[in-house]
């Protein structure tokens, strides 16, 4: 019995030692590490609900062979308008950015930024990807690998005094996120101030701005309902929308083995674009509720009352078409096809 106990004890100790040594072996390192760079804090809705989902899915579907390092709040350096060039130049492997931060550089995307044009973020993100494939892939974005294209929910006003009609904006300094939004602001009587969204909070706090144009969902990360107490939204088509891209360095993508390219492809494209736009728009409701619970004033412009606004900004369409024509681009065709594509999206109004 003693011998058997000794033998058993030795075998048991050996088994424990083997098990311990095996657990001490570090996990196999990823074959590829991708840097994902963007301008919002990690707790904001887009990083949490969209970008992290993409990164987590890529890591999972690659079986751990791809690792995505996330760098929020411009942690890799530079300013938000530089993000697209960071992807092109390889400073970052993947970036998420607002296309309008580089005014006029990607003109075809602006069709979705026209005033009172987009009513549903999913339908517009669907149409955006379709037009990207047919019109933008080999033109505007030929120097970068585009993984997804989408728009946010309805753009609106957040101001330090109530805005019910265009004349209420007279003399107010309002932030705009693209050249078409700044054009819109100018035409409705505001003084447009162009700046990336991370700068909005400080500008509102210091009185540099009297208000800003952003969708509801990003107001929470920027603490906008604490800085201003008036919000003006629109029934029907949105006052405006901004366009986004998730973009990857071309050489980095091409350096991947085919099976890892397939992982990137599986998690990119049309379906992810619709998911991203819809998810961002769905986050508007909870953010709006925060402002309501604070007792802020939320004014909704009816579709009928929006006619006054629409009449003021309607000339933007003709000016935009003429501007694109001067670049050899058929802007009216883009408008017509974008409308048709949004209308064909399942469930579109």
C-alpha angles and dihedrals in degrees: 000000000000092000092047090050091050092049091047091047092052093047091047092049091048091051091051090048092050092047091048093049091049093052089049091061107102120240114269111271118246116261092221131029118196123196114219113198129187143148106245129086113259094250093059117108099251095053093043101040104028116016096041089048090054093046094045092049092050091050092047097045092048091055089239094306090116121052120190115208109201120215112186129183094031090296091163091058136253130079129287094259088059095059098092091052090048088060093045093047096041097245084129126017096218130016137182115208148153108259092212092064085086100051117220095355095108100030099169092063090061092077087084092050095061113120119266090002106113123058102163124038094207093051092046093047089051091050092044092056092046091051090044089058094047103034114011109038095079097029121034095020103031092122097056140045108246113209100178142358126202148147132226129241122278115321115226146161127279109184146167092238131033118280115197103144133021094260089063088070094058109132095359118134106227127181118235127192101209141019093260092051090050089050089051092050092051092051094051092052103262126124104244119222115190116213139137114263097251089068094055099087096055092042091053093045092051095044093246085125131038090199147333142232112233135127119262096255097068094046091085096058091046094044089230095154087060093051100044130021104204127080127180118197131175132228116224120011115017121261085236143327133212125223125231136192133198101210134185132199107260096221092050091053093046091049091063121098113253095257092054091046085055090055091053091046093049091056096043138057132050101347095047091046091055091045092050096048093044094046092050091049092047089058089063093080099058091044091051090051090057091058091046092051089051088058094247120158113257114188121188119205108215120228089251093051090045088069089082090055093043093053091056095051100036092096088066088077095058092042091050093049090050091048092052091045088057086058093049094256125129100229095175090057089053090051092049095046094044090054092048092049093049089050093052094053109111110262095013115149 
